[in-house]
Amino acid sequence: MEPRDYEVIKIEGEYAYLREIGREDEDSIFIAMALLPQGIDVGTKLHYEMLEYTIIGG
């Protein structure tokens, strides 16, 4: 999978909902918080590459 940038749009319990930056017309995806970096919150921007998420802003 190619590198992508996401923004956290909602957090519900143990899951975060992410929307790809620049593609607001697409549905959001949800992913377990355990797979994301510590300290994320709504509005955090993430970079996904090589099966790893890193914080890039927010």
C-alpha positions in Angstrom: 0.0 0.0 0.0 1.3 3.4 -0.9 1.9 6.1 1.8 -1.1 8.1 2.8 -2.0 11.0 5.2 -5.0 10.9 7.4 -6.8 13.1 9.9 -8.5 11.7 13.0 -12.1 12.8 12.8 -13.7 10.9 15.7 -12.7 8.7 18.6 -15.2 6.2 20.0 -13.9 3.9 22.8 -11.0 1.8 21.5 -11.4 3.0 17.9 -10.4 6.1 15.9 -12.1 7.1 12.7 -9.7 8.4 10.0 -10.3 10.3 6.8 -7.7 10.5 4.1 -6.5 14.1 3.7 -7.5 15.6 0.4 -10.3 13.0 -0.2 -13.2 14.3 1.9 -15.7 12.6 -0.5 -14.6 9.1 0.7 -15.9 7.3 3.7 -13.8 7.2 6.9 -12.0 4.2 8.1 -11.8 3.0 11.6 -8.7 1.5 13.3 -7.9 0.3 16.8 -6.3 2.9 19.0 -3.7 0.3 20.0 -2.2 0.5 16.4 -1.9 4.3 16.5 0.8 6.5 18.3 0.2 7.6 21.9 -1.4 11.0 22.4 -3.6 11.3 19.3 -6.9 13.3 19.5 -9.5 14.5 17.1 -7.8 16.7 14.5 -4.4 14.9 14.8 -2.8 14.3 11.4 -1.1 11.0 10.7 1.2 9.6 8.1 0.8 5.9 7.1 3.7 4.1 5.5 5.1 0.6 5.8 2.3 -0.5 8.2 3.1 2.3 10.6 1.3 5.5 11.6 3.3 8.5 12.7 2.0 11.9 13.9 2.7 14.8 11.4 0.5 17.5 13.0 -2.6 18.4 14.8 
